[in-house]
Amino acid sequence: MTKFSKLALAALLGMAVMTTTASADAAKGQKLYSKKLKEACKMTGADFAKKHTQEEWEKINEDGKMGEAIAEICGEGVSIKEKLVPHIFDFANEFASDSGNVPSC
């Protein structure tokens, strides 16, 4: 392999890893829901996600009101760290009432 092709391959691999870690993940959101919110919300992840459609979840997230939506669904005093919100959003959006998907939690 030439030096150029090794460099190009390394750059491609680096970009792929950065892109993956920078984005939110529905599977991680599902784990976070099970670990941090399931007991507090007193409902399964499927019931939580089905409280809104995908369009409604997207609107809530765009408006920056995911924390408020979680508190509304689960009850006052239930909150999640801001850095975890994108994962919870991806989970809720992936398994929303109009998605046809069912989570395993």
N, CA, C and O atoms as a MOPAC input file, in Angstrom:
PM7 MOZYME 1SCF
protein

 N      0.83900 1    -1.17900 1     0.00000 1
 C      0.00000 1     0.00000 1     0.00000 1
 C      0.88200 1     1.23900 1     0.00000 1
 O      1.89600 1     1.29500 1     0.69500 1
 N      0.49300 1     2.20200 1    -0.76600 1
 C      1.27600 1     3.41800 1    -0.80900 1
 C      0.96900 1     4.28200 1     0.40000 1
 O     -0.02700 1     4.07900 1     1.09400 1
 N      1.83500 1     5.24000 1     0.63800 1
 C      1.62400 1     6.13200 1     1.78000 1
 C      0.30800 1     6.89600 1     1.63100 1
 O     -0.41100 1     7.10100 1     2.60900 1
 N      0.00200 1     7.31100 1     0.41600 1
 C     -1.22100 1     8.06400 1     0.18000 1
 C     -2.45800 1     7.23000 1     0.49700 1
 O     -3.37600 1     7.71600 1     1.15800 1
 N     -2.49600 1     5.98700 1     0.03900 1
 C     -3.67100 1     5.15800 1     0.28800 1
 C     -3.81000 1     4.82700 1     1.77900 1
 O     -4.92800 1     4.72200 1     2.28400 1
 N     -2.67500 1     4.66200 1     2.49300 1
 C     -2.73800 1     4.44000 1     3.93600 1
 C     -3.29400 1     5.67500 1     4.64200 1
 O     -4.11600 1     5.56600 1     5.55200 1
 N     -2.83900 1     6.83800 1     4.21400 1
 C     -3.31600 1     8.08400 1     4.79900 1
 C     -4.80700 1     8.27600 1     4.51800 1
 O     -5.56700 1     8.65600 1     5.40900 1
 N     -5.21400 1     8.01800 1     3.29800 1
 C     -6.62100 1     8.15900 1     2.92900 1
 C     -7.49500 1     7.18900 1     3.71800 1
 O     -8.57300 1     7.56400 1     4.17900 1
 N     -7.04800 1     5.96700 1     3.87600 1
 C     -7.79800 1     4.97200 1     4.64700 1
 C     -7.90500 1     5.37700 1     6.10900 1
 O     -8.96800 1     5.23900 1     6.71400 1
 N     -6.82200 1     5.87200 1     6.67900 1
 C     -6.82500 1     6.32700 1     8.07100 1
 C     -7.77300 1     7.51000 1     8.25500 1
 O     -8.50200 1     7.57500 1     9.24500 1
 N     -7.76400 1     8.43500 1     7.31400 1
 C     -8.65900 1     9.59500 1     7.38800 1
 C    -10.11800 1     9.16200 1     7.28100 1
 O    -10.97000 1     9.66500 1     8.01300 1
 N    -10.40500 1     8.24600 1     6.38700 1
 C    -11.76600 1     7.74200 1     6.22000 1
 C    -12.24100 1     7.04100 1     7.48200 1
 O    -13.36900 1     7.25200 1     7.92700 1
 N    -11.39600 1     6.21900 1     8.05100 1
 C    -11.74400 1     5.51900 1     9.28200 1
 C    -11.96900 1     6.50300 1    10.42300 1
 O    -12.91800 1     6.35700 1    11.19300 1
 N    -11.10800 1     7.49500 1    10.53200 1
 C    -11.25300 1     8.51200 1    11.56900 1
 C    -12.54700 1     9.28700 1    11.44200 1
 O    -13.21600 1     9.55000 1    12.44100 1
 N    -12.90600 1     9.65200 1    10.22800 1
 C    -14.16000 1    10.37400 1    10.01300 1
 C    -15.35600 1     9.50200 1    10.34100 1
 O    -16.33900 1     9.98700 1    10.90100 1
 N    -15.29000 1     8.23300 1    10.00300 1
 C    -16.39800 1     7.32200 1    10.29700 1
 C    -16.60800 1     7.18100 1    11.79700 1
 O    -17.74600 1     7.16900 1    12.26800 1
 N    -15.53100 1     7.07400 1    12.53900 1
 C    -15.63100 1     6.94700 1    13.99600 1
 C    -16.17000 1     8.23000 1    14.61400 1
 O    -17.02100 1     8.17600 1    15.50300 1
 N    -15.68900 1     9.38400 1    14.15700 1
 C    -16.16100 1    10.65600 1    14.69400 1
 C    -17.63500 1    10.85500 1    14.41100 1
 O    -18.36300 1    11.33200 1    15.28100 1
 N    -18.09500 1    10.50900 1    13.23500 1
 C    -19.48900 1    10.67300 1    12.87000 1
 C    -20.37200 1     9.79600 1    13.74000 1
 O    -21.43600 1    10.23300 1    14.17900 1
 N    -19.95600 1     8.59200 1    13.99000 1
 C    -20.73600 1     7.66600 1    14.79500 1
 C    -20.85800 1     8.14400 1    16.23200 1
 O    -21.94900 1     8.08900 1    16.80100 1
 N    -19.79000 1     8.60100 1    16.82500 1
 C    -19.83000 1     9.01300 1    18.22100 1
 C    -20.50400 1    10.36100 1    18.40900 1
 O    -20.99900 1    10.64900 1    19.49900 1
 N    -20.53600 1    11.18000 1    17.39300 1
 C    -21.11800 1    12.50700 1    17.52000 1
 C    -22.64000 1    12.48200 1    17.42800 1
 O    -23.29600 1    13.42600 1    17.86700 1
 N    -23.20000 1    11.44200 1    16.87800 1
 C    -24.64600 1    11.40600 1    16.70900 1
 C    -25.31900 1    10.65900 1    17.85200 1
 O    -24.70400 1     9.83600 1    18.53000 1
 N    -26.58300 1    10.96400 1    18.04400 1
 C    -27.36300 1    10.28800 1    19.07900 1
 C    -27.75800 1     8.90100 1    18.58900 1
 O    -27.63600 1     8.59000 1    17.40400 1
 N    -28.22700 1     8.08200 1    19.50200 1
 C    -28.48900 1     6.69100 1    19.18000 1
 C    -29.75000 1     6.20800 1    19.88200 1
 O    -29.87600 1     6.34400 1    21.09900 1
 N    -30.68300 1     5.64500 1    19.12000 1
 C    -31.93800 1     5.14500 1    19.68400 1
 C    -31.69300 1     3.98000 1    20.63600 1
 O    -32.37400 1     3.86900 1    21.65600 1
 N    -30.73100 1     3.10600 1    20.32200 1
 C    -30.44900 1     1.97100 1    21.20600 1
 C    -29.89200 1     2.46000 1    22.54200 1
 O    -30.24100 1     1.93000 1    23.59700 1
 N    -29.02600 1     3.47300 1    22.49200 1
 C    -28.50900 1     4.04500 1    23.73100 1
 C    -29.63200 1     4.72900 1    24.49600 1
 O    -29.69100 1     4.64500 1    25.72200 1
 N    -30.52000 1     5.40200 1    23.78100 1
 C    -31.67100 1     6.04300 1    24.41600 1
 C    -32.57200 1     5.03000 1    25.10000 1
 O    -33.11000 1     5.29700 1    26.17400 1
 N    -32.73500 1     3.87100 1    24.48300 1
 C    -33.54800 1     2.81500 1    25.08000 1
 C    -32.91600 1     2.32700 1    26.38700 1
 O    -33.61000 1     2.12400 1    27.38300 1
 N    -31.60200 1     2.14200 1    26.37400 1
 C    -30.89800 1     1.71900 1    27.58700 1
 C    -31.00900 1     2.78600 1    28.67200 1
 O    -31.23100 1     2.47300 1    29.84200 1
 N    -30.85100 1     4.04900 1    28.27400 1
 C    -30.96500 1     5.14100 1    29.23000 1
 C    -32.36500 1     5.21600 1    29.81400 1
 O    -32.52600 1     5.44000 1    31.01400 1
 N    -33.38400 1     5.02900 1    28.97300 1
 C    -34.75600 1     5.04500 1    29.47900 1
 C    -34.94100 1     3.93300 1    30.50400 1
 O    -35.47400 1     4.16900 1    31.58800 1
 N    -34.50500 1     2.72900 1    30.16700 1
 C    -34.65300 1     1.59300 1    31.07800 1
 C    -33.93600 1     1.84100 1    32.40000 1
 O    -34.45000 1     1.50100 1    33.46600 1
 N    -32.75100 1     2.43200 1    32.32600 1
 C    -31.93300 1     2.61900 1    33.51600 1
 C    -32.36700 1     3.82700 1    34.35000 1
 O    -32.40200 1     3.74500 1    35.57800 1
 N    -32.69400 1     4.93200 1    33.70700 1
 C    -32.91000 1     6.19000 1    34.42600 1
 C    -34.36900 1     6.60400 1    34.57500 1
 O    -34.71000 1     7.28700 1    35.54100 1
 N    -35.24500 1     6.20900 1    33.64200 1
 C    -36.60800 1     6.73500 1    33.65700 1
 C    -37.71200 1     5.70200 1    33.86200 1
 O    -38.80100 1     6.05500 1    34.31500 1
 N    -37.46200 1     4.46200 1    33.54500 1
 C    -38.52300 1     3.45700 1    33.56600 1
 C    -39.20600 1     3.36400 1    34.93100 1
 O    -40.43400 1     3.37300 1    35.01400 1
 N    -38.42200 1     3.27400 1    35.98600 1
 C    -38.98900 1     3.16100 1    37.33400 1
 C    -39.71000 1     4.44700 1    37.73400 1
 O    -40.79700 1     4.40100 1    38.31000 1
 N    -39.10500 1     5.58600 1    37.42800 1
 C    -39.70000 1     6.87300 1    37.78900 1
 C    -40.98700 1     7.14700 1    37.01800 1
 O    -41.93400 1     7.71600 1    37.56100 1
 N    -41.01700 1     6.73800 1    35.74200 1
 C    -42.18500 1     6.99000 1    34.90100 1
 C    -43.29600 1     5.95600 1    35.12000 1
 O    -44.45400 1     6.19400 1    34.77500 1
 N    -42.93300 1     4.82100 1    35.69000 1
 C    -43.89400 1     3.74500 1    35.96000 1
 C    -44.60200 1     3.27000 1    34.69500 1
 O    -45.80100 1     2.99100 1    34.70500 1
 N    -43.82800 1     3.18200 1    33.59200 1
 C    -44.36800 1     2.66000 1    32.33400 1
 C    -43.22800 1     2.10100 1    31.51000 1
 O    -42.06400 1     2.44400 1    31.71600 1
 N    -43.57700 1     1.23900 1    30.57800 1
 C    -42.55400 1     0.67200 1    29.70100 1
 C    -42.07700 1     1.73200 1    28.71300 1
 O    -42.70500 1     2.77900 1    28.55500 1
 N    -40.97900 1     1.45000 1    28.06400 1
 C    -40.45900 1     2.35700 1    27.04800 1
 C    -41.42300 1     2.50800 1    25.88300 1
 O    -41.53400 1     3.58500 1    25.29600 1
 N    -42.12000 1     1.42700 1    25.55100 1
 C    -43.10200 1     1.47700 1    24.46400 1
 C    -44.22000 1     2.45500 1    24.80500 1
 O    -44.62200 1     3.26700 1    23.97100 1
 N    -44.72100 1     2.37200 1    26.03800 1
 C    -45.79000 1     3.28400 1    26.45000 1
 C    -45.32000 1     4.73100 1    26.45500 1
 O    -46.05800 1     5.63300 1    26.06000 1
 N    -44.09100 1     4.94800 1    26.90300 1
 C    -43.52400 1     6.29900 1    26.92300 1
 C    -43.42200 1     6.86500 1    25.51100 1
 O    -43.89300 1     7.97100 1    25.24700 1
 N    -42.81300 1     6.11500 1    24.61400 1
 C    -42.58200 1     6.59600 1    23.24500 1
 C    -43.88600 1     6.82000 1    22.49300 1
 O    -43.96700 1     7.70900 1    21.64500 1
 N    -44.89400 1     6.03000 1    22.79100 1
 C    -46.16100 1     6.13500 1    22.07200 1
 C    -47.04500 1     7.28700 1    22.53900 1
 O    -48.16400 1     7.44600 1    22.05300 1
 N    -46.55300 1     8.08700 1    23.47400 1
 C    -47.31200 1     9.25700 1    23.93300 1
 C    -47.41900 1    10.31900 1    22.84200 1
 O    -48.30100 1    11.17700 1    22.89300 1
 N    -46.51500 1    10.26300 1    21.84600 1
 C    -46.53100 1    11.23400 1    20.74900 1
 C    -46.18500 1    10.54100 1    19.43600 1
 O    -45.62000 1     9.44800 1    19.42600 1
 N    -46.53300 1    11.19300 1    18.33000 1
 C    -46.12800 1    10.72000 1    17.01300 1
 C    -44.70100 1    11.18800 1    16.74600 1
 O    -44.15500 1    11.99300 1    17.50100 1
 N    -44.10000 1    10.68400 1    15.67500 1
 C    -42.74200 1    11.11300 1    15.32200 1
 C    -42.68900 1    12.61700 1    15.07000 1
 O    -41.75100 1    13.29200 1    15.49400 1
 N    -43.68300 1    13.12400 1    14.39100 1
 C    -43.72600 1    14.55900 1    14.09700 1
 C    -43.81600 1    15.37600 1    15.39000 1
 O    -43.16200 1    16.41000 1    15.52700 1
 N    -44.63100 1    14.90200 1    16.33100 1
 C    -44.76300 1    15.60800 1    17.60600 1
 C    -43.45400 1    15.56600 1    18.40600 1
 O    -43.05500 1    16.57000 1    18.99700 1
 N    -42.78200 1    14.39400 1    18.42600 1
 C    -41.49800 1    14.29300 1    19.12000 1
 C    -40.47700 1    15.23500 1    18.49200 1
 O    -39.71500 1    15.88700 1    19.20600 1
 N    -40.45500 1    15.31100 1    17.15800 1
 C    -39.50700 1    16.19400 1    16.47700 1
 C    -39.76100 1    17.65200 1    16.83300 1
 O    -38.82100 1    18.41300 1    17.06400 1
 N    -41.02100 1    18.03800 1    16.87700 1
 C    -41.39000 1    19.42000 1    17.23500 1
 C    -40.96200 1    19.72200 1    18.66600 1
 O    -40.39200 1    20.77900 1    18.93300 1
 N    -41.23300 1    18.80300 1    19.58300 1
 C    -40.83800 1    18.98000 1    20.98500 1
 C    -39.32800 1    19.14800 1    21.08300 1
 O    -38.84800 1    20.03000 1    21.79400 1
 N    -38.57900 1    18.31200 1    20.37800 1
 C    -37.12100 1    18.38100 1    20.42300 1
 C    -36.60600 1    19.67700 1    19.80700 1
 O    -35.71100 1    20.31300 1    20.36400 1
 N    -37.15500 1    20.07200 1    18.67400 1
 C    -36.72700 1    21.31000 1    18.01000 1
 C    -36.97500 1    22.52800 1    18.89600 1
 O    -36.19000 1    23.47600 1    18.89500 1
 N    -38.06600 1    22.49500 1    19.64700 1
 C    -38.39700 1    23.60400 1    20.53900 1
 C    -37.60200 1    23.56800 1    21.83900 1
 O    -37.71300 1    24.47400 1    22.66500 1
 N    -36.79800 1    22.51400 1    22.02100 1
 C    -35.99300 1    22.39100 1    23.23400 1
 C    -36.80600 1    22.04600 1    24.46300 1
 O    -36.45100 1    22.43400 1    25.57600 1
 N    -37.89700 1    21.32000 1    24.27000 1
 C    -38.80300 1    21.02800 1    25.38300 1
 C    -38.86400 1    19.55100 1    25.75500 1
 O    -39.85500 1    19.09600 1    26.32500 1
 N    -37.80500 1    18.79700 1    25.43400 1
 C    -37.80400 1    17.37000 1    25.78300 1
 C    -37.86300 1    17.18100 1    27.29400 1
 O    -38.57700 1    16.30400 1    27.77900 1
 N    -37.12900 1    17.98600 1    28.03400 1
 C    -37.15600 1    17.88500 1    29.49100 1
 C    -38.54800 1    18.11500 1    30.03800 1
 O    -38.99600 1    17.40400 1    30.93700 1
 N    -39.23400 1    19.11000 1    29.49500 1
 C    -40.60500 1    19.41000 1    29.91400 1
 C    -41.54800 1    18.27100 1    29.54300 1
 O    -42.43300 1    17.91700 1    30.32200 1
 N    -41.36000 1    17.69700 1    28.35500 1
 C    -42.21400 1    16.59100 1    27.91300 1
 C    -42.02200 1    15.37100 1    28.80400 1
 O    -42.98800 1    14.68900 1    29.14600 1
 N    -40.77600 1    15.09300 1    29.18100 1
 C    -40.50000 1    13.96400 1    30.06600 1
 C    -41.17300 1    14.19100 1    31.41800 1
 O    -41.78900 1    13.27800 1    31.96900 1
 N    -41.05300 1    15.41000 1    31.95500 1
 C    -41.67800 1    15.73400 1    33.23700 1
 C    -43.20400 1    15.63600 1    33.14600 1
 O    -43.85600 1    15.18900 1    34.09000 1
 N    -43.76900 1    16.05200 1    32.01500 1
 C    -45.21800 1    15.99800 1    31.82800 1
 C    -45.71600 1    14.55200 1    31.76900 1
 O    -46.74500 1    14.21500 1    32.35400 1
 N    -44.98000 1    13.71000 1    31.06100 1
 C    -45.38300 1    12.31200 1    30.90300 1
 C    -45.14200 1    11.52100 1    32.18700 1
 O    -45.98500 1    10.72300 1    32.59700 1
 N    -44.00000 1    11.74500 1    32.81400 1
 C    -43.58400 1    10.93100 1    33.95900 1
 C    -43.95900 1    11.53000 1    35.30300 1
 O    -43.93700 1    10.83300 1    36.31800 1
 N    -44.29600 1    12.78500 1    35.32700 1
 C    -44.62700 1    13.44200 1    36.57800 1
 C    -43.56200 1    14.45500 1    36.95100 1
 O    -42.39800 1    14.32400 1    36.57200 1
 N    -43.96800 1    15.44700 1    37.68600 1
 C    -43.04600 1    16.49500 1    38.11600 1
 C    -41.91800 1    15.88900 1    38.93800 1
 O    -42.11900 1    14.90300 1    39.64700 1
 N    -40.76900 1    16.46400 1    38.84600 1
 C    -39.61700 1    15.99500 1    39.59000 1
 C    -38.79200 1    14.96900 1    38.84500 1
 O    -37.69200 1    14.63300 1    39.28300 1
 N    -39.29600 1    14.46100 1    37.72700 1
 C    -38.54200 1    13.50300 1    36.92000 1
 C    -37.80500 1    14.30300 1    35.85800 1
 O    -38.41300 1    15.02700 1    35.07100 1
 N    -36.48300 1    14.15900 1    35.85000 1
 C    -35.69000 1    14.89400 1    34.86600 1
 C    -34.52700 1    14.03400 1    34.40200 1
 O    -34.21200 1    13.00000 1    34.99000 1
 N    -33.90100 1    14.49500 1    33.33000 1
 C    -32.76100 1    13.78900 1    32.73900 1
 C    -31.70100 1    14.82900 1    32.40000 1
 O    -32.03400 1    15.96200 1    32.05100 1
 N    -30.44200 1    14.46100 1    32.49900 1
 C    -29.36100 1    15.38500 1    32.16700 1
 C    -29.47300 1    15.81600 1    30.70900 1
 O    -29.85800 1    15.03400 1    29.84000 1
 N    -29.13300 1    17.05900 1    30.46500 1
 C    -29.25700 1    17.64200 1    29.11800 1
 C    -28.44600 1    16.88400 1    28.07500 1
 O    -28.87900 1    16.76400 1    26.92900 1
 N    -27.28000 1    16.37200 1    28.45100 1
 C    -26.44100 1    15.67100 1    27.48000 1
 C    -27.04700 1    14.32700 1    27.05500 1
 O    -26.63600 1    13.76800 1    26.03800 1
 N    -28.00900 1    13.80500 1    27.81000 1
 C    -28.65200 1    12.53300 1    27.47500 1
 C    -29.92000 1    12.72000 1    26.65000 1
 O    -30.44300 1    11.76000 1    26.08500 1
 N    -30.41100 1    13.94800 1    26.58100 1
 C    -31.66700 1    14.23800 1    25.88000 1
 C    -31.65000 1    13.79100 1    24.41400 1
 O    -32.64700 1    13.22500 1    23.96500 1
 N    -30.57000 1    14.01200 1    23.63700 1
 C    -30.60800 1    13.57200 1    22.23400 1
 C    -30.83800 1    12.06300 1    22.08000 1
 O    -31.49400 1    11.62800 1    21.13300 1
 N    -30.30200 1    11.27100 1    23.00500 1
 C    -30.49000 1     9.82500 1    22.93500 1
 C    -31.92600 1     9.43900 1    23.29200 1
 O    -32.51800 1     8.56600 1    22.65700 1
 N    -32.47700 1    10.09300 1    24.30900 1
 C    -33.87500 1     9.83200 1    24.68300 1
 C    -34.79500 1    10.25600 1    23.54200 1
 O    -35.77400 1     9.57300 1    23.24200 1
 N    -34.47700 1    11.38500 1    22.90800 1
 C    -35.27100 1    11.81800 1    21.75900 1
 C    -35.22400 1    10.78300 1    20.64000 1
 O    -36.26600 1    10.41500 1    20.09800 1
 N    -34.03200 1    10.31000 1    20.28800 1
 C    -33.92400 1     9.31200 1    19.22000 1
 C    -34.72100 1     8.05600 1    19.55500 1
 O    -35.37700 1     7.47800 1    18.68800 1
 N    -34.66200 1     7.64000 1    20.81400 1
 C    -35.43500 1     6.48400 1    21.25100 1
 C    -36.93100 1     6.74400 1    21.09500 1
 O    -37.64500 1     5.92800 1    20.51200 1
 N    -37.40700 1     7.87500 1    21.61200 1
 C    -38.83100 1     8.19500 1    21.54900 1
 C    -39.29400 1     8.33900 1    20.10000 1
 O    -40.38200 1     7.88300 1    19.74700 1
 N    -38.48200 1     8.96400 1    19.27100 1
 C    -38.83400 1     9.16300 1    17.86900 1
 C    -38.85500 1     7.83600 1    17.10400 1
 O    -39.72900 1     7.60900 1    16.26700 1
 N    -37.89500 1     6.97300 1    17.39600 1
 C    -37.80500 1     5.67200 1    16.72300 1
 C    -39.01200 1     4.77800 1    17.03600 1
 O    -39.44800 1     3.99800 1    16.19000 1
 N    -39.54300 1     4.89800 1    18.24800 1
 C    -40.63500 1     4.03300 1    18.68300 1
 C    -41.93000 1     4.79700 1    18.93600 1
 O    -42.76700 1     4.35900 1    19.72600 1
 N    -42.09800 1     5.93600 1    18.26700 1
 C    -43.30100 1     6.75900 1    18.42400 1
 C    -44.55100 1     5.99500 1    17.99000 1
 O    -44.46600 1     4.93400 1    17.37300 1
 N    -45.70400 1     6.55500 1    18.32300 1
 C    -46.97300 1     5.86000 1    18.07700 1
 C    -47.21500 1     5.54800 1    16.60500 1
 O    -47.91100 1     4.58100 1    16.29400 1
 N    -46.66500 1     6.33500 1    15.69900 1
 C    -46.89600 1     6.10600 1    14.27200 1
 C    -45.72400 1     5.41000 1    13.57900 1
 O    -45.70500 1     5.31100 1    12.35200 1
 N    -44.75400 1     4.93000 1    14.34600 1
 C    -43.55800 1     4.33700 1    13.74500 1
 C    -43.73000 1     2.87200 1    13.35700 1
 O    -43.11900 1     2.39800 1    12.39900 1
 N    -44.56900 1     2.15900 1    14.11000 1
 C    -44.73200 1     0.72900 1    13.86000 1
 C    -43.65600 1    -0.11000 1    14.52000 1
 O    -43.67700 1    -1.33500 1    14.40100 1
 N    -42.71000 1     0.52000 1    15.21700 1
 C    -41.64400 1    -0.19200 1    15.90600 1
 C    -42.00000 1    -0.37600 1    17.37700 1
 O    -42.67000 1     0.46900 1    17.97000 1
 N    -41.55200 1    -1.47900 1    17.96000 1
 C    -41.82400 1    -1.76700 1    19.36900 1
 C    -40.49900 1    -2.03200 1    20.07000 1
 O    -39.76600 1    -2.93800 1    19.67300 1
 N    -40.17500 1    -1.25700 1    21.11100 1
 C    -38.92100 1    -1.48700 1    21.83600 1
 C    -39.02000 1    -2.71900 1    22.74000 1
 O    -40.11500 1    -3.20300 1    23.02400 1
 N    -37.89700 1    -3.20500 1    23.17500 1
 C    -37.88800 1    -4.39000 1    24.01400 1
 C    -37.85000 1    -4.08400 1    25.49600 1
 O    -37.64500 1    -4.99200 1    26.30200 1
 N    -38.04100 1    -2.82200 1    25.88200 1
 C    -37.98700 1    -2.51400 1    27.31800 1
 C    -39.35200 1    -2.20100 1    27.88400 1
 O    -39.47600 1    -1.92100 1    29.07700 1

